[in-house]
Amino acid sequence: MVMRVTSQTQQRSALNNIFRITENMFNAQKQITSGKKIHKPSDDPSGMRDTLALRTNIKEVTQYNRNITNNKLFLTTGESALSSVSLHLIRAKEMSVAELGGQATAETRGYAREELDNIIAKVLQDANTKVKSMYIFSGTAVNTSPFEVSASGAVYKGNSDNLTIKIEENTTVKLTLPGSQALGTDMNPKLTASTKLSSLNGGSGVQSGSILITDRAGNTGKFNITSSMTIDNVITTISTMSNITASINSAGNGITLTDTSSLIANSLTVSEVDGGTTAASLGILGKKDGNIVGADLDATLSTDTLISDLYDGEGLNLGDIRIVNGATSGTVSLSSATTIGGAIDLINAAASGTVTASIDSAGNSLRVVSKNSSTIAVVNNVGSDTTAEELGIGGGRNVLNTLLKLKQSLDKDDSQGILASLANIDSGMEAVNESMVFYGGITRRINSTEAGHHERIVNQNEQILNIEGADMVEAAAEFASMEAALQASLSTTARIIQPSLLDFLR
């Protein structure tokens, strides 16, 4: 069978060939000008898939590096502030040692007290250091000044949490140390059913009033907690709502609302009633698609607080403390105490009315004060035991209180108080140096991670270039080849599609 090839078929074939060559030449030219061989998915579907995955990864890693870059200042500033505190403690010790020597006079004591006032002011300034308008030693309560000094001593007003940042997938690091760990004490008792509402939010309590809860099925309930006295009262009241269960969260510092609704139509919502602040003060104000995990309610100490509930439920193993009060000194065993009130009673009983132990004004540690107006009661650790330090009454961890005790001893010319304070200054310097080690370790870690991210970005950009980058020599050769082919095709096609007399006679 003979197939007849018409002039129209020849023309169509020739034109298609020109179009094909022109497209190839255009693609080669585009590769030359852009340096890329992949411009759309159809160019190389698998290559485009790989480059998109690589670019997504680069974007994520770049964000991690941005987190590191934007927050390094917290680390460098924290380390610098602690370094400054350490130098001030060294100077305070040098000055105090000099005042215990035989060359000390009323005049030198006056100079020492004046200098120590300046040291305390500078340490307080360091302790209340800010970065980006945020206090770096307040835990996550970044808008709260962490330390306050009054006639009764220094108190920590922040919380015991850490600011954190994500530096890579599944890796989060601490960015700050709370002042209670670095420079002070907060025994931070966990919530229990019997925790009184009046002890929450740093002792400011919970605003009386009502809250409105809307579950995920759309049901609403209004709850008045005005008569509630404890956490258990609040939990019991809220849990009367059919789809809602209230409980103490897993961290032991707030309330969790669990929604068991089978029909999901809304978000779980807790709102205020009549412009009140009850929900906010309970830490559960807000809207969530899942359960609501309440904020840290920052419970303060009471005499009923169990020793086992301190430090977020980690508890304490109480041992001995040493109390120096003028010429009188003695060791007190606190191992039998099961509550804060029990520890206070043991101290007061052992001191035979010479000192008074109590909970400090912030409700986060203890304080011991001499009843003798001419002496200062200074509490030390005993050996390697850290009981005094953990209770916030000695051992030097509460740096500001250590300096204040030293200042009071200088004011009263209490040589025994000065001597006892020196031991606590040594402990304070050790605690500060340990905190500096923390900052140094985190800084080294994130710097190493940041360098690794940069290397990863470079390698992945190279992979992208290898996948989608054009071979310029090959592209140039292809362009030249297509250009020659185009000229040949145009010449051939011009002859094929020349009109004849028959074209006009049709």
C-alpha positions as CSV (number, residue, x, y, z in Angstrom):
1,M,0.0,0.0,0.0
2,V,1.3,3.4,-1.0
3,M,0.6,6.3,1.3
4,R,0.2,9.6,-0.4
5,V,1.9,12.5,1.3
6,T,0.1,15.7,0.6
7,S,1.7,19.1,0.5
8,Q,-0.4,20.0,3.6
9,T,1.1,17.2,5.6
10,Q,4.6,18.2,4.5
11,Q,3.9,21.8,5.5
12,R,2.5,20.8,8.9
13,S,5.4,18.5,9.6
14,A,7.9,21.2,8.7
15,L,6.2,23.8,10.9
16,N,6.1,21.4,13.8
17,N,9.8,20.8,13.4
18,I,10.4,24.6,13.5
19,F,8.3,24.9,16.6
20,R,10.2,22.1,18.3
21,I,13.6,23.5,17.4
22,T,12.5,27.0,18.5
23,E,11.3,25.6,21.9
24,N,14.5,23.7,22.4
25,M,16.6,26.8,21.5
26,F,14.5,28.9,23.8
27,N,15.0,26.4,26.7
28,A,18.7,26.4,26.0
29,Q,18.8,30.2,26.0
30,K,16.8,30.3,29.3
31,Q,19.3,27.9,30.9
32,I,22.2,30.2,29.8
33,T,20.6,33.4,31.1
34,S,19.2,31.9,34.4
35,G,21.9,29.3,35.1
36,K,19.1,26.9,35.9
37,K,17.8,23.9,34.0
38,I,14.6,23.4,36.1
39,H,12.1,26.3,35.9
40,K,8.8,24.4,36.3
41,P,7.8,20.9,37.6
42,S,7.4,19.5,34.1
43,D,11.1,20.2,33.4
44,D,12.1,17.6,36.0
45,P,9.3,16.4,38.4
46,S,11.6,14.4,40.8
47,G,14.3,17.2,40.7
48,M,11.7,19.8,41.5
49,R,10.4,17.7,44.4
50,D,13.9,17.3,45.8
51,T,14.7,21.1,45.5
52,L,11.4,22.0,47.2
53,A,12.2,19.7,50.1
54,L,15.7,21.2,50.4
55,R,14.4,24.8,50.3
56,T,11.9,23.9,53.0
57,N,14.6,22.5,55.1
58,I,16.8,25.6,54.5
59,K,13.9,27.8,55.5
60,E,13.5,25.9,58.8
61,V,17.2,25.9,59.6
62,T,17.4,29.6,58.8
63,Q,14.6,30.2,61.3
64,Y,16.5,28.3,63.9
65,N,19.5,30.5,63.3
66,R,17.4,33.5,63.5
67,N,16.1,32.3,66.9
68,I,19.7,31.9,68.0
69,T,20.9,35.3,66.6
70,N,17.9,37.2,68.1
71,N,18.3,35.6,71.6
72,K,22.1,35.3,72.1
73,L,21.9,38.7,73.9
74,F,20.1,37.0,76.8
75,L,23.0,34.6,77.3
76,T,25.8,37.1,76.9
77,T,24.0,39.7,79.2
78,G,23.2,37.0,81.8
79,E,26.8,35.8,81.9
80,S,28.1,39.4,82.1
81,A,25.7,40.3,84.9
82,L,26.8,37.3,86.9
83,S,30.4,38.0,86.3
84,S,29.8,41.5,87.7
85,V,28.1,40.0,90.8
86,S,31.1,37.7,91.3
87,L,33.5,40.6,91.2
88,H,31.4,42.5,93.7
89,L,31.3,39.5,96.0
90,I,35.1,39.2,95.8
91,R,35.5,42.9,96.8
92,A,33.0,42.5,99.6
93,K,35.0,39.6,101.0
94,E,38.3,41.5,100.7
95,M,36.9,44.5,102.5
96,S,35.3,42.4,105.3
97,V,38.5,40.4,105.9
98,A,40.3,43.7,106.3
99,E,37.7,44.9,108.8
100,L,38.3,41.8,111.0
101,G,42.0,42.7,111.2
102,G,43.8,44.6,113.9
103,Q,44.0,47.7,111.8
104,A,40.3,48.2,111.6
105,T,39.0,51.5,113.1
106,A,35.7,53.3,113.4
107,E,36.7,55.3,110.4
108,T,37.6,52.3,108.2
109,R,34.3,50.6,109.3
110,G,32.5,53.7,108.0
111,Y,34.3,53.5,104.7
112,A,33.6,49.8,104.5
113,R,29.8,50.3,105.2
114,E,29.7,53.1,102.5
115,E,31.4,50.9,99.9
116,L,29.2,47.9,100.8
117,D,26.1,50.1,100.3
118,N,27.4,50.8,96.8
119,I,28.2,47.1,96.2
120,I,24.6,46.1,97.3
121,A,23.2,48.7,94.9
122,K,25.3,47.4,92.0
123,V,24.4,43.8,92.7
124,L,20.7,44.7,92.9
125,Q,21.1,46.5,89.5
126,D,22.8,43.4,88.1
127,A,20.1,41.1,89.5
128,N,17.4,43.3,87.8
129,T,19.2,43.4,84.4
130,K,17.0,43.8,81.4
131,V,17.3,42.7,77.8
132,K,14.7,44.0,75.2
133,S,12.7,45.5,78.1
134,M,12.5,42.1,79.8
135,Y,14.0,41.1,83.1
136,I,16.4,38.2,82.4
137,F,16.4,36.8,86.0
138,S,12.6,36.8,86.5
139,G,12.0,33.4,85.0
140,T,9.1,33.7,82.5
141,A,7.6,36.6,84.5
142,V,9.7,38.9,82.3
143,N,7.8,42.1,83.2
144,T,8.3,41.6,86.9
145,S,11.3,43.1,88.6
146,P,12.9,39.9,90.1
147,F,14.5,41.3,93.3
148,E,13.3,43.9,95.8
149,V,15.2,45.1,98.8
150,S,13.4,46.4,101.9
151,A,14.2,46.7,105.6
152,S,13.2,43.0,106.0
153,G,15.7,41.9,103.4
154,A,15.8,40.9,99.7
155,V,13.0,38.9,98.2
156,Y,12.6,37.2,94.9
157,K,9.5,38.2,93.0
158,G,9.8,36.2,89.7
159,N,9.0,32.6,89.1
160,S,11.1,29.4,88.9
161,D,10.7,28.8,85.1
162,N,13.2,29.3,82.3
163,L,12.9,31.1,79.0
164,T,13.6,28.6,76.2
165,I,14.3,28.7,72.5
166,K,14.2,26.0,69.8
167,I,17.5,25.7,68.1
168,E,16.9,22.7,65.9
169,E,14.3,20.0,65.3
170,N,13.3,18.4,68.7
171,T,15.9,20.5,70.5
172,T,15.0,23.2,73.0
173,V,17.5,24.9,75.3
174,K,17.2,27.1,78.3
175,L,17.9,30.7,77.6
176,T,17.9,32.1,81.1
177,L,18.2,31.1,84.7
178,P,15.5,32.3,87.2
179,G,16.9,34.5,89.8
180,S,15.8,32.0,92.5
181,Q,18.4,29.6,91.1
182,A,21.1,32.1,90.1
183,L,21.0,34.7,93.0
184,G,18.1,34.0,95.3
185,T,15.7,31.4,96.6
186,D,12.2,30.4,95.7
187,M,11.0,27.1,97.2
188,N,8.1,27.1,94.8
189,P,5.7,24.6,96.5
190,K,3.5,22.5,94.1
191,L,-0.2,22.8,94.1
192,T,-2.2,20.3,96.1
193,A,-5.9,19.9,96.7
194,S,-5.5,21.7,100.0
195,T,-3.5,24.7,98.6
196,K,-5.3,27.8,99.7
197,L,-6.4,30.3,96.9
198,S,-5.0,33.1,99.1
199,S,-1.5,31.7,98.6
200,L,-1.6,31.8,94.8
201,N,-0.2,34.3,92.4
202,G,2.7,35.2,94.7
203,G,0.4,35.7,97.6
204,S,-2.0,38.1,95.9
205,G,-4.6,35.3,95.8
206,V,-7.5,34.7,93.3
207,Q,-10.1,37.3,92.4
208,S,-13.5,36.3,93.8
209,G,-16.3,36.1,91.2
210,S,-17.6,33.9,88.4
211,I,-16.2,32.3,85.2
212,L,-18.0,31.2,82.1
213,I,-17.0,27.9,80.4
214,T,-18.1,26.9,76.9
215,D,-17.2,23.3,76.0
216,R,-16.4,22.1,72.5
217,A,-20.0,20.8,72.0
218,G,-21.3,24.4,72.6
219,N,-22.6,23.8,76.1
220,T,-22.0,26.6,78.6
221,G,-21.7,26.8,82.3
222,K,-21.4,29.6,84.8
223,F,-19.4,29.0,88.0
224,N,-19.1,31.2,91.1
225,I,-16.0,30.5,93.1
226,T,-16.5,33.3,95.6
227,S,-16.9,30.8,98.5
228,S,-14.1,28.6,97.3
229,M,-11.1,28.5,99.7
230,T,-8.9,25.9,98.2
231,I,-7.8,24.4,94.8
232,D,-10.0,21.4,95.5
233,N,-13.0,23.7,96.0
234,V,-12.4,25.2,92.5
235,I,-11.8,21.8,90.9
236,T,-14.9,20.3,92.4
237,T,-17.1,23.3,91.3
238,I,-15.9,23.3,87.7
239,S,-16.1,19.5,87.4
240,T,-19.8,19.6,87.9
241,M,-20.1,20.5,84.2
242,S,-20.9,17.3,82.4
243,N,-18.2,17.4,79.7
244,I,-15.4,19.2,81.7
245,T,-13.0,17.7,84.2
246,A,-10.8,20.1,86.2
247,S,-7.5,18.8,87.7
248,I,-4.0,20.0,88.8
249,N,-1.7,19.9,85.8
250,S,1.2,17.5,85.3
251,A,3.7,20.2,86.3
252,G,1.9,20.6,89.6
253,N,1.6,24.4,89.2
254,G,-1.7,25.1,87.6
255,I,-5.2,23.9,86.6
256,T,-6.0,21.8,83.6
257,L,-9.5,21.7,82.0
258,T,-10.1,18.5,80.0
259,D,-13.0,18.5,77.6
260,T,-14.6,15.1,76.9
261,S,-17.2,16.3,74.4
262,S,-18.0,13.7,71.7
263,L,-19.4,16.4,69.4
264,I,-16.8,19.0,68.4
265,A,-18.4,22.2,67.2
266,N,-16.4,24.9,69.0
267,S,-13.2,25.6,70.9
268,L,-13.0,25.1,74.6
269,T,-13.4,28.6,76.0
270,V,-13.1,30.1,79.5
271,S,-14.2,33.8,79.7
272,E,-14.8,36.4,82.4
273,V,-18.2,37.3,83.8
274,D,-19.2,41.0,84.2
275,G,-15.8,42.3,83.6
276,G,-14.1,40.3,86.4
277,T,-10.6,38.8,86.4
278,T,-11.4,35.5,88.1
279,A,-10.5,33.3,85.1
280,A,-7.3,35.2,84.6
281,S,-6.2,34.9,88.2
282,L,-7.0,31.1,88.0
283,G,-4.7,30.9,85.0
284,I,-7.3,29.4,82.7
285,L,-8.6,32.4,80.7
286,G,-8.6,31.7,77.0
287,K,-9.7,29.5,74.1
288,K,-8.2,26.2,72.9
289,D,-9.1,23.6,70.3
290,G,-8.1,21.0,72.8
291,N,-7.7,21.0,76.6
292,I,-6.7,24.2,78.5
293,V,-3.5,23.8,80.5
294,G,-3.5,26.6,83.0
295,A,-0.6,29.0,83.7
296,D,1.7,28.7,86.7
297,L,-0.2,29.9,89.7
298,D,3.0,30.6,91.7
299,A,1.9,29.3,95.1
300,T,3.6,30.8,98.2
301,L,4.6,29.1,101.4
302,S,2.4,28.6,104.4
303,T,3.1,26.9,107.7
304,D,1.2,23.9,106.4
305,T,3.3,23.5,103.3
306,L,4.8,20.0,103.2
307,I,8.6,19.8,102.8
308,S,8.0,17.1,100.2
309,D,6.0,19.6,98.1
310,L,8.8,22.1,97.8
311,Y,10.6,22.8,94.6
312,D,7.8,21.7,92.3
313,G,7.3,18.6,94.3
314,E,10.9,17.4,94.3
315,G,11.0,18.1,98.0
316,L,13.9,18.5,100.4
317,N,16.0,16.3,102.6
318,L,16.4,18.6,105.6
319,G,19.6,18.3,107.6
320,D,21.4,20.7,110.0
321,I,21.9,24.4,110.0
322,R,24.3,26.5,112.1
323,I,23.1,29.8,113.6
324,V,25.6,32.5,114.7
325,N,24.1,35.2,116.8
326,G,26.8,37.4,118.4
327,A,28.9,35.3,120.8
328,T,26.2,32.5,120.7
329,S,26.2,29.8,118.1
330,G,24.7,26.4,117.7
331,T,23.5,23.7,115.3
332,V,19.9,23.0,114.8
333,S,18.7,19.7,113.2
334,L,15.6,20.0,111.0
335,S,15.5,16.4,109.8
336,S,12.3,15.7,111.7
337,A,10.3,18.6,110.1
338,T,7.6,17.6,107.7
339,T,6.2,21.0,107.1
340,I,7.5,24.6,106.8
341,G,5.8,25.4,110.1
342,G,7.6,22.4,111.7
343,A,11.0,23.7,110.5
344,I,10.2,27.2,111.8
345,D,9.2,25.7,115.2
346,L,12.4,23.7,115.5
347,I,14.5,26.8,114.8
348,N,12.7,29.0,117.3
349,A,12.7,26.3,120.0
350,A,16.5,25.5,119.5
351,A,17.4,29.2,119.6
352,S,15.7,29.6,123.0
353,G,14.1,32.9,122.2
354,T,17.2,34.6,120.8
355,V,16.1,34.5,117.1
356,T,12.8,34.5,115.3
357,A,12.3,32.3,112.2
358,S,9.4,33.0,109.8
359,I,8.3,33.0,106.2
360,D,9.7,36.0,104.3
361,S,7.4,38.7,102.9
362,A,7.4,37.2,99.4
363,G,6.3,33.8,100.7
364,N,9.1,31.9,98.9
365,S,11.7,31.3,101.5
366,L,12.5,31.6,105.3
367,R,14.2,34.3,107.3
368,V,15.9,34.3,110.6
369,V,16.2,37.5,112.6
370,S,18.0,38.2,115.9
371,K,15.9,39.4,118.8
372,N,19.0,41.2,120.1
373,S,19.3,44.7,118.6
374,S,23.1,44.7,118.8
375,T,23.7,41.4,117.0
376,I,22.9,39.9,113.6
377,A,21.7,36.3,113.2
378,V,23.6,34.6,110.4
379,V,22.8,31.1,109.2
380,N,25.3,28.8,107.6
381,N,25.3,25.4,106.0
382,V,26.9,22.6,108.0
383,G,29.6,20.9,106.1
384,S,28.4,19.8,102.7
385,D,24.7,19.9,103.8
386,T,22.8,22.6,101.9
387,T,19.7,22.9,104.1
388,A,20.3,26.5,105.0
389,E,20.8,27.4,101.4
390,E,17.7,25.5,100.2
391,L,15.5,27.1,102.8
392,G,16.8,30.6,101.8
393,I,18.1,31.5,105.2
394,G,21.8,31.0,104.6
395,G,24.5,29.3,102.7
396,G,25.1,32.3,100.4
397,R,22.8,31.3,97.5
398,N,20.6,34.3,98.3
399,V,23.4,36.7,97.4
400,L,21.6,39.9,98.2
401,N,20.6,38.7,101.6
402,T,24.1,37.6,102.3
403,L,25.4,41.0,101.5
404,L,22.6,42.7,103.5
405,K,23.5,40.5,106.6
406,L,27.2,41.5,106.1
407,K,26.2,45.2,106.0
408,Q,24.1,44.8,109.1
409,S,27.0,43.2,110.9
410,L,29.3,46.1,109.9
411,D,26.7,48.6,111.1
412,K,26.6,46.9,114.5
413,D,30.3,46.2,114.7
414,D,29.3,42.5,115.1
415,S,32.6,40.7,114.4
416,Q,31.0,37.2,114.7
417,G,28.3,38.2,112.2
418,I,31.0,39.5,109.8
419,L,32.9,36.3,110.2
420,A,29.8,34.1,109.7
421,S,28.8,36.1,106.6
422,L,32.3,35.5,105.0
423,A,31.5,31.8,104.8
424,N,28.2,32.6,103.1
425,I,30.0,34.9,100.6
426,D,32.2,32.0,99.6
427,S,29.1,29.8,99.0
428,G,27.5,32.7,97.1
429,M,30.5,33.0,94.8
430,E,30.4,29.3,94.2
431,A,26.7,29.4,93.3
432,V,27.2,32.4,91.0
433,N,30.1,30.7,89.3
434,E,28.0,27.6,88.7
435,S,25.4,29.8,87.1
436,M,28.1,31.3,84.9
437,V,29.1,27.8,83.8
438,F,25.5,27.2,82.8
439,Y,25.5,30.3,80.6
440,G,28.9,29.5,79.1
441,G,27.8,25.9,78.3
442,I,24.6,27.0,76.6
443,T,26.5,29.7,74.6
444,R,29.0,27.1,73.4
445,R,26.2,24.7,72.5
446,I,24.2,27.2,70.4
447,N,27.3,28.6,68.8
448,S,28.2,25.1,67.7
449,T,24.6,24.5,66.5
450,E,24.6,27.8,64.6
451,A,27.8,26.9,62.9
452,G,26.4,23.5,62.0
453,H,23.3,25.2,60.6
454,H,25.4,27.5,58.4
455,E,27.3,24.5,57.0
456,R,24.1,22.6,56.4
457,I,22.6,25.6,54.5
458,V,25.7,25.8,52.3
459,N,25.6,22.0,51.6
460,Q,21.9,22.1,50.8
461,N,22.3,25.1,48.5
462,E,25.0,23.1,46.7
463,Q,22.7,20.2,46.4
464,I,20.0,22.5,44.9
465,L,22.6,23.8,42.4
466,N,23.6,20.3,41.4
467,I,20.0,19.4,40.8
468,E,18.7,22.4,39.0
469,G,21.8,24.2,37.8
470,A,22.5,24.2,34.1
471,D,25.7,22.9,32.4
472,M,26.6,26.2,30.7
473,V,28.9,24.5,28.1
474,E,26.3,22.0,27.3
475,A,23.5,24.6,27.1
476,A,25.7,26.8,24.8
477,A,26.4,23.9,22.6
478,E,22.7,23.0,22.5
479,F,21.7,26.6,21.7
480,A,24.3,26.7,18.8
481,S,23.1,23.3,17.5
482,M,19.4,24.4,17.7
483,E,20.2,27.7,16.0
484,A,21.9,25.9,13.1
485,A,19.0,23.4,12.9
486,L,16.5,26.3,12.9
487,Q,18.2,28.0,10.0
488,A,18.2,24.7,8.0
489,S,14.6,24.0,8.8
490,L,13.5,27.5,7.8
491,S,15.3,27.1,4.5
492,T,13.8,23.7,3.9
493,T,10.4,24.8,4.9
494,A,10.4,27.8,2.7
495,R,10.9,25.6,-0.3
496,I,8.2,23.1,0.8
497,I,5.5,25.7,1.4
498,Q,6.1,27.7,-1.8
499,P,2.7,28.3,-3.5
500,S,2.2,26.8,-7.0
501,L,-0.5,27.5,-9.7
502,L,-2.4,24.5,-8.4
503,D,-2.7,26.2,-5.0
504,F,-4.5,29.1,-6.7
505,L,-6.7,26.8,-8.9
506,R,-8.2,24.9,-5.9
